[in-house]
Amino acid sequence: MDNSDIIDWDPIVEELYSALEGKVEKKTLLEDLEKYVLKYRTGVAVAKDSIIKKYRNPRPAGTFFNGTPVTKKVKELEGTEMQVTIVAKMVYVDKKTINTKAGPKEIISGILGDDTGTAPFTIWSSEGEFEKGKVYTFKNGYTKKWQDQVQVNIGHNGSVVPNDDVTFNAPAGGSAGASSARDVKIADITDQTKNVNVTGRISGVESRQIKVKGEDKTVYGGIMTDETGRIQFTSWVDHDLKDGEVITAKNAYIRSWKGIPQLNIGDNTQVERSDKTIETAPSGPSKKTVEDLMKVGGGLDISITGTIVDVRGGSGLIKRCPQCNRSVLGEECSLHGHIEPVLDLRLKLTIDDGTGAISAIINRKDTEAITGITLEQAIDMAKEKGDMGIVADRMTSSLLLKKITVTGNVMSDEYGPQMSVRGTELTAVDVQKEAEELYNIVEGSL
């Protein structure tokens, strides 16, 4: 059997990346690992030591694994520990699927905390069931720093076991290492941000019922706004939040949904009311560049202006399942079997703003508005030519290289950022004026 089928490379690469203090790219480490293990047929341990020696000052073989294990409090973690044991409460835990070179992989992540602070953790396995609020011993983990926050990793050599001998009333509010929960503005929050202190005005507070481990739970959600932007929040505790009041959420944490950062007010978050007046971001969509969104991961109510560089397949006159609204190619829905499809209009555009490109999905209303082709006209066009593709061709010829502003929510996945558009506006371009401006810029630089 090819070892590549049974070896989980990711935690090994993470260990090496941490040990080498991020000085060697993960891609390079993975290539070296595969070379040693698959080509030279060494063991994984030998491969690790060899790679460490290659990129770092030589060290005695085996020290990477056999270094003296240490036991630390969360606050004592530095982000460089190789074998560390921590006794901590499971503040938050969840299973999620990430994409790796070998395909989707399920891992367990969350936040651990003791009486000195909290830290995010990742267990590079989906094995085991862990309960929020219980105390566990995190054995033989390793740590690293990301954006000035210490993260605890449990790889192949580590384990997490219940510890009924220790209790914590509530983990302290600070985070591991030198970094406590950071004071941030909303615009600075990304999908990689962890614990934060953030102040803003809240609005749209609503409660909703969800199931947590089979039991009903009430959570509270809404929007927090400061002078730099707005963010969705979820409060897992009833803080009696009111529309319009300004609060500071200390030691809140960030989770992301499809790249959109969301603020979570959890059991260990301290909520303080404030009478001070804060400037809030202007109402309406926030103007961003694609580069901005790539840094953050996504966002709500975003406006981007760029050039339409592609009208992708799946645009034009399409068929949908009348029950689930999914687009279908024929008369078969993957969920509902044989159907009588309904016709619809849609655009799938690629828009380039000079800093990057984003996908944009545009509904029938806006498709009709920017192409001037109604659904009825599109149906007649397709009947006349006997080809639904004629609609997409007409739309492409009328839109390509046009300047457009699109508004909506942006999510990210492995294919990059994508906007679900709820507003569009084509901008007329004065070609001669832009050519003259470009000429002047070029001439001025000579």
HELIX and SHEET records of a PDB file:
HELIX    1   1 ASN A    3  ASP A    5  5                                   3    
HELIX    2   2 TRP A    9  ALA A   19  1                                  11    
HELIX    3   3 LYS A   26  GLU A   34  1                                   9    
HELIX    4   4 LYS A   35  LYS A   39  3                                   5    
HELIX    5   5 VAL A   44  TYR A   55  1                                  12    
HELIX    6   6 THR A   63  ASN A   66  1                                   4    
HELIX    7   7 VAL A   74  GLU A   76  5                                   3    
HELIX    8   8 ILE A  186  ASP A  188  5                                   3    
HELIX    9   9 VAL A  290  VAL A  296  1                                   7    
HELIX   10  10 ARG A  364  THR A  371  1                                   8    
HELIX   11  11 LEU A  375  LYS A  385  1                                  11    
HELIX   12  12 GLY A  389  LEU A  399  1                                  11    
HELIX   13  13 VAL A  431  GLY A  444  1                                  14    
SHEET    1   A 7 VAL A  70  THR A  71  0                                        
SHEET    2   A 7 VAL A  84  THR A 100  1                                        
SHEET    3   A 7 GLY A 103  ASP A 114 -1                                        
SHEET    4   A 7 GLY A 117  ILE A 123 -1                                        
SHEET    5   A 7 GLN A 149  ILE A 154  1                                        
SHEET    6   A 7 VAL A 135  TRP A 146 -1                                        
SHEET    7   A 7 SER A 159  PRO A 162 -1                                        
SHEET    1   B 7 ARG A 182  ASP A 183  0                                        
SHEET    2   B 7 ASN A 195  VAL A 212  1                                        
SHEET    3   B 7 GLU A 215  ASP A 226 -1                                        
SHEET    4   B 7 GLY A 229  SER A 235 -1                                        
SHEET    5   B 7 ILE A 260  ILE A 265  1                                        
SHEET    6   B 7 VAL A 246  TRP A 257 -1                                        
SHEET    7   B 7 GLN A 270  SER A 274 -1                                        
SHEET    1   C 5 SER A 286  LYS A 287  0                                        
SHEET    2   C 5 GLY A 299  VAL A 311  1                                        
SHEET    3   C 5 VAL A 342  ASP A 352 -1                                        
SHEET    4   C 5 GLY A 316  ARG A 320 -1                                        
SHEET    5   C 5 SER A 327  VAL A 328 -1                                        
SHEET    1   D 5 SER A 286  LYS A 287  0                                        
SHEET    2   D 5 GLY A 299  VAL A 311  1                                        
SHEET    3   D 5 LYS A 403  ASP A 413 -1                                        
SHEET    4   D 5 GLY A 416  THR A 427 -1                                        
SHEET    5   D 5 ALA A 357  ILE A 362  1                                        
SHEET    1   E 2 GLU A 332  CYS A 333  0                                        
SHEET    2   E 2 GLY A 337  HIS A 338 -1                                        
END                                                                             
